Amino acid sequence: MATPVKSLTAAVFALALSVAVPGTARAQETPECPANLVCRFAAAAYERTSGGDANAYGNYDRANRPADGQQIQYIVIHDTEGVPGSGASPYDQAIATFREPSSGSSAHYVIRSSDGQVTQMVPTKDVAWHAGNWTMNEHSIGIEHEGIAAQGSTWYTEQMYQASANLVKYLAAKYHIPLDRQHILGHEDITRERTENFAAAHWDPGPYWDWPHYMDLLGAPIEAGGPADSPAVMINPGHAHGVNFVALHTASDAASPLITDPVVHPDGSAGTTAIDDWSDKAVAGRTYSLAGEQGDWTAIWYGGQKAWFANPGHSVTVPAKARRVTAATSVPLYGRAFPEQSEYPADIPFDPIWTVGAIPWTLPAGQSYVVTGEFRAENYYARFDPAGVPANHTLVTGATTYLQLSYNHRVVYVKAADVQPC
């Protein structure tokens, strides 16, 4: 979920569910849904949270995508999580959270587990605060699914999968979004923006979300897209494994340690089998550059290291068509694609958190990674409309081109000038 709902009390849930839509919100809107879905519109809060501070408000930013230059290129799959004993279902809790302006979070849609009912909360032209990453928020639509990731299929029902797939197909057609795992992402696929908040990266919808089945429902099954000798592979554990990933090892041996990551394991310890440990899992539908083959084992470049997984008879991969890049020397990676400070106009006060800074990961020399997107540097500057802030709703663009890479469990960004095709 965009922000854990445990930040609100049961009393707040009850209040938020009962109050009217805030007065500063737009009038009730017709939901943007296909005709075959049960949909309703319940506006997320758009309201001040602090006196005269133009940047203290919740829970989304008004925009006019894609006419304002912000192309909608991705759909992000979330789950809601929830607070046991709150007296409300996770579905109602999520809706209450997004209607409470102090929560600082929202999604465009929420889908109920039991019957697939859809509640739209933010118009798709507006920017919801759902991904924990501003570059991704600018370019995506967020969909919350009622559920608790650790409880797996208890929440991820067929009714929910069907409703979600119908909604995603409708949105993909409307905004010309390709139906593949480079554009239909989980929240777990998205990195945080800055080193300071990396540890807060989410891992939903988690290892029990059935990506192969979901992509089948979208009419875009996980299947071979490249020749048999392709230097890139797509992870395809199939439908019989109960989880949607392969475990990654340091060597082509089941007894070898699982790989690690400095963000998840800052002490350098090995990865674990814990459900929320994303340091050592390659998820279904994600594509990676091959790093080696040894018997029934395959290696990919993953998070700056060679990562091995059991792949007897290539039963958990398919060859993929992919654009790949490498670097002659180690180069920095970034959590977002922002302009440099000098590229902001004078009437927009520069916020230090917009500083372009590298994240804890790098692209080591000689390793290759799959490109999943290309971005010009940009930052959508938005403030609370009634505050009358100068230059509100300005898309600030820069000269730098960034490439989005399938790097580890997440996608990251590299400056195009720092890498070469391979």
C-alpha beads as a LAMMPS data file, in Angstrom:
LAMMPS data file: protein, C-alpha beads

422 atoms
421 bonds

1 atom types
1 bond types

-500.0 500.0 xlo xhi
-500.0 500.0 ylo yhi
-500.0 500.0 zlo zhi

Masses

1 110.0

Atoms # bond

1 1 1 0.000 0.000 0.000
2 1 1 1.085 3.594 -0.554
3 1 1 1.234 4.280 3.196
4 1 1 0.551 1.648 5.887
5 1 1 -3.003 2.016 7.162
6 1 1 -1.805 1.214 10.686
7 1 1 -1.008 4.926 11.004
8 1 1 -4.725 5.563 11.588
9 1 1 -6.763 4.462 14.592
10 1 1 -10.051 2.585 14.480
11 1 1 -11.824 5.764 15.548
12 1 1 -10.346 7.629 12.595
13 1 1 -11.464 4.839 10.261
14 1 1 -15.022 5.147 11.538
15 1 1 -14.983 8.923 11.183
16 1 1 -13.455 8.904 7.703
17 1 1 -15.986 6.401 6.472
18 1 1 -18.902 8.451 7.738
19 1 1 -17.952 12.020 6.844
20 1 1 -18.846 13.745 3.599
21 1 1 -16.249 14.297 0.889
22 1 1 -14.091 17.305 1.936
23 1 1 -15.367 20.641 0.680
24 1 1 -12.228 21.317 -1.346
25 1 1 -12.587 18.050 -3.275
26 1 1 -14.018 17.979 -6.754
27 1 1 -17.668 17.181 -7.187
28 1 1 -18.665 13.530 -7.399
29 1 1 -17.347 12.040 -10.609
30 1 1 -18.400 9.169 -12.813
31 1 1 -15.925 6.329 -12.330
32 1 1 -13.555 5.556 -15.179
33 1 1 -14.282 1.849 -15.544
34 1 1 -15.308 -0.658 -18.196
35 1 1 -19.041 -1.307 -18.441
36 1 1 -18.738 -4.879 -17.137
37 1 1 -17.428 -3.861 -13.697
38 1 1 -19.288 -2.772 -10.585
39 1 1 -17.644 0.613 -9.968
40 1 1 -18.269 3.649 -7.820
41 1 1 -16.452 6.940 -7.188
42 1 1 -15.537 8.101 -3.658
43 1 1 -13.178 11.053 -3.783
44 1 1 -9.874 10.925 -1.958
45 1 1 -9.199 13.939 0.244
46 1 1 -7.874 17.093 -1.336
47 1 1 -7.622 19.333 1.689
48 1 1 -5.210 21.376 3.790
49 1 1 -3.616 19.752 6.801
50 1 1 -1.846 22.833 8.137
51 1 1 -2.801 26.527 8.120
52 1 1 -1.054 28.522 5.412
53 1 1 1.525 25.959 4.318
54 1 1 0.910 25.399 0.600
55 1 1 2.729 22.086 0.779
56 1 1 0.784 20.688 3.751
57 1 1 -2.223 18.980 2.219
58 1 1 -3.459 15.579 1.188
59 1 1 -3.780 13.281 -0.636
60 1 1 -2.978 13.720 -4.336
61 1 1 -2.049 16.373 -6.886
62 1 1 -4.340 17.744 -9.510
63 1 1 -3.014 17.466 -13.035
64 1 1 -4.170 17.000 -16.607
65 1 1 -2.348 13.881 -17.699
66 1 1 -1.345 13.187 -20.421
67 1 1 -2.224 16.564 -22.000
68 1 1 0.109 18.363 -19.579
69 1 1 3.094 16.329 -20.759
70 1 1 3.039 13.615 -18.097
71 1 1 2.621 10.420 -20.069
72 1 1 0.799 7.598 -18.280
73 1 1 3.017 4.594 -18.983
74 1 1 2.584 2.207 -16.048
75 1 1 -0.016 0.560 -13.859
76 1 1 1.129 -0.325 -10.346
77 1 1 -0.425 -3.231 -8.445
78 1 1 -0.636 -2.772 -4.647
79 1 1 -2.275 -4.592 -1.779
80 1 1 -3.936 -2.736 1.072
81 1 1 -2.659 -4.615 4.136
82 1 1 -4.815 -3.699 7.167
83 1 1 -5.136 -3.297 10.930
84 1 1 -6.521 -6.319 12.817
85 1 1 -9.210 -5.438 15.324
86 1 1 -9.997 -2.084 13.730
87 1 1 -13.611 -3.007 13.134
88 1 1 -13.330 -2.410 9.386
89 1 1 -12.236 -4.568 6.471
90 1 1 -8.913 -3.798 4.773
91 1 1 -10.957 -2.517 1.811
92 1 1 -12.841 -0.027 3.970
93 1 1 -9.680 0.844 5.868
94 1 1 -7.883 1.770 2.653
95 1 1 -10.787 3.912 1.464
96 1 1 -10.924 5.635 4.861
97 1 1 -7.181 6.269 4.758
98 1 1 -7.366 7.936 1.355
99 1 1 -10.262 10.130 2.542
100 1 1 -8.279 11.322 5.563
101 1 1 -6.000 14.183 4.350
102 1 1 -3.375 13.688 7.052
103 1 1 -2.587 10.192 5.756
104 1 1 -0.594 11.642 2.861
105 1 1 -1.421 8.772 0.526
106 1 1 -3.882 7.727 -2.139
107 1 1 -4.430 5.401 -5.057
108 1 1 -6.575 5.799 -8.128
109 1 1 -8.577 2.632 -7.409
110 1 1 -9.303 0.149 -4.616
111 1 1 -10.692 -3.333 -5.381
112 1 1 -12.591 -5.511 -2.892
113 1 1 -11.532 -9.116 -2.371
114 1 1 -14.908 -10.808 -1.948
115 1 1 -16.621 -9.701 -5.145
116 1 1 -14.227 -7.445 -7.108
117 1 1 -16.143 -4.223 -6.422
118 1 1 -14.079 -1.243 -7.643
119 1 1 -13.938 2.125 -5.903
120 1 1 -12.201 4.889 -7.836
121 1 1 -10.784 7.603 -5.574
122 1 1 -8.568 9.769 -7.795
123 1 1 -9.244 10.681 -11.443
124 1 1 -6.642 9.082 -13.675
125 1 1 -5.597 12.466 -15.052
126 1 1 -4.440 13.417 -11.531
127 1 1 -1.298 12.217 -9.747
128 1 1 -2.048 9.879 -6.832
129 1 1 0.490 9.483 -4.030
130 1 1 0.868 5.722 -4.154
131 1 1 4.268 4.496 -5.302
132 1 1 6.687 6.195 -2.910
133 1 1 8.554 7.431 -5.974
134 1 1 7.688 10.686 -7.726
135 1 1 8.927 9.690 -11.187
136 1 1 6.675 6.631 -11.018
137 1 1 3.744 8.578 -9.544
138 1 1 3.926 11.031 -12.451
139 1 1 3.728 8.255 -15.010
140 1 1 1.436 5.663 -13.452
141 1 1 -1.979 4.647 -12.205
142 1 1 -2.104 2.928 -8.811
143 1 1 -4.553 0.132 -7.986
144 1 1 -4.959 -1.147 -4.416
145 1 1 -6.219 -4.693 -3.929
146 1 1 -7.798 -5.679 -0.647
147 1 1 -5.446 -8.123 0.945
148 1 1 -2.657 -8.980 3.339
149 1 1 0.391 -10.191 1.432
150 1 1 1.514 -12.738 4.025
151 1 1 -1.889 -14.471 3.874
152 1 1 -1.696 -15.136 0.155
153 1 1 -4.715 -16.636 -1.554
154 1 1 -6.917 -15.935 1.470
155 1 1 -7.367 -12.469 -0.048
156 1 1 -6.323 -12.781 -3.681
157 1 1 -9.564 -14.231 -4.985
158 1 1 -10.519 -15.058 -8.533
159 1 1 -13.208 -12.353 -8.398
160 1 1 -10.525 -9.814 -7.538
161 1 1 -8.133 -11.024 -10.242
162 1 1 -10.909 -10.898 -12.837
163 1 1 -12.059 -7.397 -11.853
164 1 1 -8.514 -6.093 -11.721
165 1 1 -7.618 -7.560 -15.106
166 1 1 -10.738 -6.053 -16.684
167 1 1 -9.886 -2.661 -15.218
168 1 1 -6.241 -2.836 -16.301
169 1 1 -7.162 -3.814 -19.859
170 1 1 -9.534 -0.846 -20.013
171 1 1 -6.893 1.581 -18.697
172 1 1 -4.169 0.133 -20.903
173 1 1 -6.320 0.650 -23.987
174 1 1 -7.229 4.188 -22.912
175 1 1 -3.618 5.259 -22.334
176 1 1 -1.809 2.966 -24.794
177 1 1 0.045 1.081 -22.056
178 1 1 1.660 -2.184 -23.211
179 1 1 0.345 -5.236 -21.375
180 1 1 3.632 -6.700 -20.187
181 1 1 5.584 -6.854 -16.949
182 1 1 7.711 -3.896 -17.958
183 1 1 4.610 -1.717 -17.708
184 1 1 2.318 -3.639 -15.323
185 1 1 4.348 -3.469 -12.137
186 1 1 4.006 -4.430 -8.515
187 1 1 4.716 -1.896 -5.794
188 1 1 7.602 -4.211 -4.938
189 1 1 9.150 -3.475 -8.353
190 1 1 9.566 0.229 -7.561
191 1 1 12.586 1.672 -5.805
192 1 1 12.579 4.502 -3.314
193 1 1 13.984 7.799 -4.541
194 1 1 16.790 8.614 -2.125
195 1 1 19.275 6.755 0.062
196 1 1 17.627 8.160 3.191
197 1 1 14.341 6.324 2.647
198 1 1 15.490 3.148 0.911
199 1 1 14.740 0.929 3.874
200 1 1 11.066 1.938 3.651
201 1 1 10.576 0.346 0.214
202 1 1 7.414 -1.757 0.065
203 1 1 7.153 -5.387 -1.050
204 1 1 3.482 -5.742 -1.967
205 1 1 1.588 -7.450 -3.497
206 1 1 4.134 -10.049 -2.394
207 1 1 5.173 -13.559 -3.345
208 1 1 1.652 -15.018 -3.436
209 1 1 0.294 -12.687 -6.087
210 1 1 -0.190 -14.999 -9.076
211 1 1 1.533 -13.020 -11.826
212 1 1 1.351 -15.836 -14.433
213 1 1 -2.407 -16.170 -13.946
214 1 1 -2.891 -12.417 -13.862
215 1 1 -0.980 -11.911 -17.097
216 1 1 -3.041 -14.708 -18.669
217 1 1 -6.194 -12.806 -17.705
218 1 1 -4.745 -9.704 -19.346
219 1 1 -4.282 -11.677 -22.568
220 1 1 -0.522 -11.234 -22.233
221 1 1 0.861 -14.542 -20.948
222 1 1 4.446 -14.862 -19.775
223 1 1 5.968 -16.589 -22.766
224 1 1 9.036 -16.540 -24.994
225 1 1 9.600 -13.244 -26.753
226 1 1 13.068 -13.807 -28.142
227 1 1 15.118 -16.514 -29.860
228 1 1 16.354 -19.540 -27.934
229 1 1 19.879 -18.080 -27.764
230 1 1 18.721 -14.690 -26.448
231 1 1 21.108 -13.069 -23.935
232 1 1 18.115 -12.142 -21.758
233 1 1 15.577 -14.299 -19.922
234 1 1 12.169 -13.700 -18.379
235 1 1 11.379 -15.366 -15.063
236 1 1 8.496 -17.827 -15.476
237 1 1 7.960 -20.094 -12.448
238 1 1 4.623 -21.195 -13.903
239 1 1 1.378 -21.830 -12.028
240 1 1 2.336 -24.814 -9.880
241 1 1 4.920 -23.398 -7.515
242 1 1 2.636 -21.583 -5.073
243 1 1 4.861 -18.506 -5.168
244 1 1 5.784 -16.121 -7.956
245 1 1 9.586 -15.994 -7.716
246 1 1 12.808 -17.966 -7.924
247 1 1 15.319 -17.878 -5.075
248 1 1 18.750 -16.504 -5.948
249 1 1 22.007 -18.037 -4.722
250 1 1 25.641 -16.987 -4.673
251 1 1 26.684 -20.137 -6.575
252 1 1 25.186 -22.895 -8.724
253 1 1 24.518 -25.038 -5.675
254 1 1 21.379 -25.318 -3.553
255 1 1 23.567 -25.404 -0.445
256 1 1 25.167 -22.055 -1.268
257 1 1 23.982 -18.936 0.597
258 1 1 21.237 -16.789 -0.815
259 1 1 22.485 -13.507 -2.250
260 1 1 22.202 -10.360 -0.150
261 1 1 21.593 -6.663 -0.569
262 1 1 23.128 -3.794 1.427
263 1 1 19.745 -2.118 1.902
264 1 1 17.953 -5.172 3.305
265 1 1 21.010 -6.574 5.078
266 1 1 23.340 -3.691 5.943
267 1 1 25.466 -6.022 8.061
268 1 1 26.354 -8.037 4.946
269 1 1 24.543 -11.179 6.087
270 1 1 23.016 -13.545 3.555
271 1 1 19.507 -13.207 2.246
272 1 1 16.748 -15.221 3.874
273 1 1 13.531 -16.997 2.967
274 1 1 11.465 -14.445 4.908
275 1 1 8.395 -13.343 2.972
276 1 1 9.408 -9.676 3.104
277 1 1 13.080 -10.227 2.239
278 1 1 13.291 -8.944 -1.345
279 1 1 17.081 -9.160 -1.538
280 1 1 17.173 -12.637 -3.082
281 1 1 14.037 -13.101 -5.183
282 1 1 13.509 -12.704 -8.949
283 1 1 9.789 -12.287 -9.626
284 1 1 7.668 -13.773 -12.410
285 1 1 7.590 -11.736 -15.601
286 1 1 10.690 -9.668 -14.820
287 1 1 13.475 -9.791 -17.435
288 1 1 17.207 -9.966 -16.730
289 1 1 20.444 -10.234 -18.628
290 1 1 22.059 -13.675 -18.654
291 1 1 25.331 -14.018 -16.749
292 1 1 26.011 -17.738 -17.106
293 1 1 24.769 -21.318 -17.323
294 1 1 26.059 -24.339 -15.423
295 1 1 24.216 -27.629 -15.614
296 1 1 20.682 -27.118 -14.324
297 1 1 21.523 -23.657 -13.030
298 1 1 21.228 -20.242 -14.657
299 1 1 22.863 -16.989 -13.585
300 1 1 21.609 -13.454 -14.174
301 1 1 23.092 -10.048 -13.436
302 1 1 21.126 -8.899 -10.426
303 1 1 21.872 -6.021 -8.084
304 1 1 25.519 -5.725 -9.037
305 1 1 26.280 -9.436 -8.668
306 1 1 25.979 -12.759 -10.434
307 1 1 22.912 -14.492 -9.020
308 1 1 22.208 -18.208 -9.584
309 1 1 18.924 -20.115 -9.544
310 1 1 17.893 -23.692 -10.259
311 1 1 16.505 -23.934 -13.785
312 1 1 16.363 -27.600 -14.834
313 1 1 15.561 -27.851 -18.514
314 1 1 15.003 -24.095 -18.527
315 1 1 11.717 -24.800 -16.779
316 1 1 11.502 -21.474 -14.944
317 1 1 12.657 -19.093 -17.682
318 1 1 11.756 -18.194 -21.227
319 1 1 14.011 -16.360 -23.699
320 1 1 13.211 -12.660 -23.895
321 1 1 13.674 -9.927 -26.426
322 1 1 15.401 -7.098 -24.609
323 1 1 17.464 -3.969 -25.004
324 1 1 20.548 -4.252 -22.789
325 1 1 23.245 -1.846 -21.658
326 1 1 26.602 -2.110 -19.938
327 1 1 29.292 0.253 -18.684
328 1 1 33.063 0.385 -19.139
329 1 1 33.506 1.630 -15.566
330 1 1 31.284 1.471 -12.514
331 1 1 28.545 4.119 -12.825
332 1 1 25.998 5.522 -10.360
333 1 1 22.325 4.634 -10.317
334 1 1 19.394 6.836 -9.362
335 1 1 15.992 6.371 -7.775
336 1 1 14.241 8.884 -10.027
337 1 1 14.741 10.906 -13.202
338 1 1 14.875 14.539 -12.026
339 1 1 16.286 17.732 -13.586
340 1 1 19.391 19.401 -12.190
341 1 1 18.910 22.351 -9.846
342 1 1 20.005 24.838 -12.513
343 1 1 17.151 23.687 -14.773
344 1 1 14.331 24.883 -12.479
345 1 1 12.750 28.246 -13.372
346 1 1 13.260 31.153 -10.990
347 1 1 9.618 31.219 -9.827
348 1 1 9.841 27.658 -8.438
349 1 1 11.733 27.584 -5.117
350 1 1 14.159 24.671 -5.278
351 1 1 13.591 22.067 -2.576
352 1 1 16.820 20.306 -1.491
353 1 1 15.061 16.938 -1.574
354 1 1 14.939 17.302 -5.379
355 1 1 18.752 17.188 -5.573
356 1 1 19.900 14.599 -8.080
357 1 1 21.856 12.108 -5.999
358 1 1 23.006 8.543 -6.475
359 1 1 21.425 5.681 -4.535
360 1 1 23.351 2.932 -2.672
361 1 1 23.561 0.687 -5.741
362 1 1 25.861 0.961 -8.766
363 1 1 26.143 -0.606 -12.187
364 1 1 29.553 -2.353 -12.032
365 1 1 31.846 -2.400 -15.042
366 1 1 31.199 -5.254 -17.449
367 1 1 27.781 -6.268 -16.130
368 1 1 24.704 -5.883 -18.344
369 1 1 21.140 -4.939 -17.481
370 1 1 17.841 -4.826 -19.344
371 1 1 16.368 -1.429 -20.256
372 1 1 12.664 -1.195 -19.421
373 1 1 12.009 2.481 -20.138
374 1 1 13.485 5.799 -21.249
375 1 1 12.777 9.150 -19.602
376 1 1 13.720 12.753 -20.021
377 1 1 14.529 14.374 -16.690
378 1 1 11.346 15.940 -15.319
379 1 1 9.610 16.922 -12.102
380 1 1 5.956 17.890 -11.901
381 1 1 5.753 20.839 -9.520
382 1 1 2.365 20.933 -7.807
383 1 1 0.973 22.615 -4.732
384 1 1 -2.466 22.942 -3.136
385 1 1 -4.680 24.764 -5.622
386 1 1 -6.477 27.148 -3.206
387 1 1 -3.095 28.404 -1.937
388 1 1 -2.522 30.313 -5.199
389 1 1 1.180 29.401 -5.421
390 1 1 3.048 30.871 -8.441
391 1 1 3.997 28.401 -11.172
392 1 1 1.690 25.740 -9.744
393 1 1 1.242 22.709 -12.019
394 1 1 4.493 23.233 -13.927
395 1 1 6.250 20.287 -15.546
396 1 1 9.936 21.103 -15.150
397 1 1 12.070 19.330 -17.739
398 1 1 15.809 18.885 -18.027
399 1 1 18.358 17.952 -20.655
400 1 1 19.382 14.574 -19.197
401 1 1 18.020 11.324 -20.611
402 1 1 17.614 8.496 -18.109
403 1 1 17.144 4.809 -18.823
404 1 1 15.079 2.646 -16.502
405 1 1 16.763 -0.693 -15.760
406 1 1 15.586 -4.042 -14.431
407 1 1 18.346 -4.047 -11.826
408 1 1 17.380 -6.315 -8.941
409 1 1 13.981 -6.794 -7.321
410 1 1 13.282 -3.234 -8.464
411 1 1 13.663 -0.887 -11.401
412 1 1 16.220 1.929 -11.146
413 1 1 17.529 4.731 -13.376
414 1 1 20.878 5.385 -15.047
415 1 1 21.980 8.340 -17.127
416 1 1 21.950 7.255 -20.764
417 1 1 25.310 8.962 -21.304
418 1 1 26.920 6.654 -18.707
419 1 1 26.168 3.365 -20.482
420 1 1 26.582 1.686 -23.849
421 1 1 24.411 -0.827 -25.712
422 1 1 25.493 -4.444 -25.642

Bonds

1 1 1 2
2 1 2 3
3 1 3 4
4 1 4 5
5 1 5 6
6 1 6 7
7 1 7 8
8 1 8 9
9 1 9 10
10 1 10 11
11 1 11 12
12 1 12 13
13 1 13 14
14 1 14 15
15 1 15 16
16 1 16 17
17 1 17 18
18 1 18 19
19 1 19 20
20 1 20 21
21 1 21 22
22 1 22 23
23 1 23 24
24 1 24 25
25 1 25 26
26 1 26 27
27 1 27 28
28 1 28 29
29 1 29 30
30 1 30 31
31 1 31 32
32 1 32 33
33 1 33 34
34 1 34 35
35 1 35 36
36 1 36 37
37 1 37 38
38 1 38 39
39 1 39 40
40 1 40 41
41 1 41 42
42 1 42 43
43 1 43 44
44 1 44 45
45 1 45 46
46 1 46 47
47 1 47 48
48 1 48 49
49 1 49 50
50 1 50 51
51 1 51 52
52 1 52 53
53 1 53 54
54 1 54 55
55 1 55 56
56 1 56 57
57 1 57 58
58 1 58 59
59 1 59 60
60 1 60 61
61 1 61 62
62 1 62 63
63 1 63 64
64 1 64 65
65 1 65 66
66 1 66 67
67 1 67 68
68 1 68 69
69 1 69 70
70 1 70 71
71 1 71 72
72 1 72 73
73 1 73 74
74 1 74 75
75 1 75 76
76 1 76 77
77 1 77 78
78 1 78 79
79 1 79 80
80 1 80 81
81 1 81 82
82 1 82 83
83 1 83 84
84 1 84 85
85 1 85 86
86 1 86 87
87 1 87 88
88 1 88 89
89 1 89 90
90 1 90 91
91 1 91 92
92 1 92 93
93 1 93 94
94 1 94 95
95 1 95 96
96 1 96 97
97 1 97 98
98 1 98 99
99 1 99 100
100 1 100 101
101 1 101 102
102 1 102 103
103 1 103 104
104 1 104 105
105 1 105 106
106 1 106 107
107 1 107 108
108 1 108 109
109 1 109 110
110 1 110 111
111 1 111 112
112 1 112 113
113 1 113 114
114 1 114 115
115 1 115 116
116 1 116 117
117 1 117 118
118 1 118 119
119 1 119 120
120 1 120 121
121 1 121 122
122 1 122 123
123 1 123 124
124 1 124 125
125 1 125 126
126 1 126 127
127 1 127 128
128 1 128 129
129 1 129 130
130 1 130 131
131 1 131 132
132 1 132 133
133 1 133 134
134 1 134 135
135 1 135 136
136 1 136 137
137 1 137 138
138 1 138 139
139 1 139 140
140 1 140 141
141 1 141 142
142 1 142 143
143 1 143 144
144 1 144 145
145 1 145 146
146 1 146 147
147 1 147 148
148 1 148 149
149 1 149 150
150 1 150 151
151 1 151 152
152 1 152 153
153 1 153 154
154 1 154 155
155 1 155 156
156 1 156 157
157 1 157 158
158 1 158 159
159 1 159 160
160 1 160 161
161 1 161 162
162 1 162 163
163 1 163 164
164 1 164 165
165 1 165 166
166 1 166 167
167 1 167 168
168 1 168 169
169 1 169 170
170 1 170 171
171 1 171 172
172 1 172 173
173 1 173 174
174 1 174 175
175 1 175 176
176 1 176 177
177 1 177 178
178 1 178 179
179 1 179 180
180 1 180 181
181 1 181 182
182 1 182 183
183 1 183 184
184 1 184 185
185 1 185 186
186 1 186 187
187 1 187 188
188 1 188 189
189 1 189 190
190 1 190 191
191 1 191 192
192 1 192 193
193 1 193 194
194 1 194 195
195 1 195 196
196 1 196 197
197 1 197 198
198 1 198 199
199 1 199 200
200 1 200 201
201 1 201 202
202 1 202 203
203 1 203 204
204 1 204 205
205 1 205 206
206 1 206 207
207 1 207 208
208 1 208 209
209 1 209 210
210 1 210 211
211 1 211 212
212 1 212 213
213 1 213 214
214 1 214 215
215 1 215 216
216 1 216 217
217 1 217 218
218 1 218 219
219 1 219 220
220 1 220 221
221 1 221 222
222 1 222 223
223 1 223 224
224 1 224 225
225 1 225 226
226 1 226 227
227 1 227 228
228 1 228 229
229 1 229 230
230 1 230 231
231 1 231 232
232 1 232 233
233 1 233 234
234 1 234 235
235 1 235 236
236 1 236 237
237 1 237 238
238 1 238 239
239 1 239 240
240 1 240 241
241 1 241 242
242 1 242 243
243 1 243 244
244 1 244 245
245 1 245 246
246 1 246 247
247 1 247 248
248 1 248 249
249 1 249 250
250 1 250 251
251 1 251 252
252 1 252 253
253 1 253 254
254 1 254 255
255 1 255 256
256 1 256 257
257 1 257 258
258 1 258 259
259 1 259 260
260 1 260 261
261 1 261 262
262 1 262 263
263 1 263 264
264 1 264 265
265 1 265 266
266 1 266 267
267 1 267 268
268 1 268 269
269 1 269 270
270 1 270 271
271 1 271 272
272 1 272 273
273 1 273 274
274 1 274 275
275 1 275 276
276 1 276 277
277 1 277 278
278 1 278 279
279 1 279 280
280 1 280 281
281 1 281 282
282 1 282 283
283 1 283 284
284 1 284 285
285 1 285 286
286 1 286 287
287 1 287 288
288 1 288 289
289 1 289 290
290 1 290 291
291 1 291 292
292 1 292 293
293 1 293 294
294 1 294 295
295 1 295 296
296 1 296 297
297 1 297 298
298 1 298 299
299 1 299 300
300 1 300 301
301 1 301 302
302 1 302 303
303 1 303 304
304 1 304 305
305 1 305 306
306 1 306 307
307 1 307 308
308 1 308 309
309 1 309 310
310 1 310 311
311 1 311 312
312 1 312 313
313 1 313 314
314 1 314 315
315 1 315 316
316 1 316 317
317 1 317 318
318 1 318 319
319 1 319 320
320 1 320 321
321 1 321 322
322 1 322 323
323 1 323 324
324 1 324 325
325 1 325 326
326 1 326 327
327 1 327 328
328 1 328 329
329 1 329 330
330 1 330 331
331 1 331 332
332 1 332 333
333 1 333 334
334 1 334 335
335 1 335 336
336 1 336 337
337 1 337 338
338 1 338 339
339 1 339 340
340 1 340 341
341 1 341 342
342 1 342 343
343 1 343 344
344 1 344 345
345 1 345 346
346 1 346 347
347 1 347 348
348 1 348 349
349 1 349 350
350 1 350 351
351 1 351 352
352 1 352 353
353 1 353 354
354 1 354 355
355 1 355 356
356 1 356 357
357 1 357 358
358 1 358 359
359 1 359 360
360 1 360 361
361 1 361 362
362 1 362 363
363 1 363 364
364 1 364 365
365 1 365 366
366 1 366 367
367 1 367 368
368 1 368 369
369 1 369 370
370 1 370 371
371 1 371 372
372 1 372 373
373 1 373 374
374 1 374 375
375 1 375 376
376 1 376 377
377 1 377 378
378 1 378 379
379 1 379 380
380 1 380 381
381 1 381 382
382 1 382 383
383 1 383 384
384 1 384 385
385 1 385 386
386 1 386 387
387 1 387 388
388 1 388 389
389 1 389 390
390 1 390 391
391 1 391 392
392 1 392 393
393 1 393 394
394 1 394 395
395 1 395 396
396 1 396 397
397 1 397 398
398 1 398 399
399 1 399 400
400 1 400 401
401 1 401 402
402 1 402 403
403 1 403 404
404 1 404 405
405 1 405 406
406 1 406 407
407 1 407 408
408 1 408 409
409 1 409 410
410 1 410 411
411 1 411 412
412 1 412 413
413 1 413 414
414 1 414 415
415 1 415 416
416 1 416 417
417 1 417 418
418 1 418 419
419 1 419 420
420 1 420 421
421 1 421 422
